[in-house]
């Protein structure tokens, strides 16, 4: 082999992600050089990454923490809107450097992206009408004739597809909403997690929360990066460890009433 070509070939190999498109061999250096940390968010995740439809202002736990991460790196933050079904492609296509919006670390997702250390952990919560005639407790949900609504691409979709034995699963894709399906009577309940239920409690007077009697599917939430750059993943993990130790995670969670699901260790 031509010795002059070998370094070029080796460099090309280092740029290849595991099963995905090319990623930078040193993402932190690229971020610092660009002066911008591009963060993927789902802007409809109340308490996590939520864009107020009236003001356009972004608020939530991971808005605060992504700004803290950018400050630690000495750069500004730029947000890239995604959804749960599209964030993986956004990472692999390098449209963002990191996804920070309470992503459930499902094994199916871990086959395509790399997850950080967990920082939140939530189980399922069901939301139904306050005056629903027959759904009062968790055992009332998986019954013949019931319709259970989930948002397409969220971890609730595969979990409930496996869990339900008698009820019908309804998968809702934006712009439709699970809330609309329950309020209209087309669904009896919708499945959510602890963060999203804060939106229901804070904004809806029709809703009743139904918690499981025992753990159903407690799931770790983490940040996600594209494969192929272990140093960048290590840097994200160092940030997660630091915010647990210095109190920034606890403070950000308290501000949006998410303290009960914080992973402290």
Helices and strands as residue ranges (DSSP letters): H 3-14, H 27-34, E 36-41, E 44-45, E 49-51, E 58-59, H 61-73, E 76-81, H 87-92, E 98-104, H 107-110, E 113-115, E 120-122, E 124-129, G 138-140, E 147-151, H 155-163, E 168-172, H 178-184, E 189-193, H 194-203, E 207-211, E 219-226, H 230-246, H 248-255, G 259-261
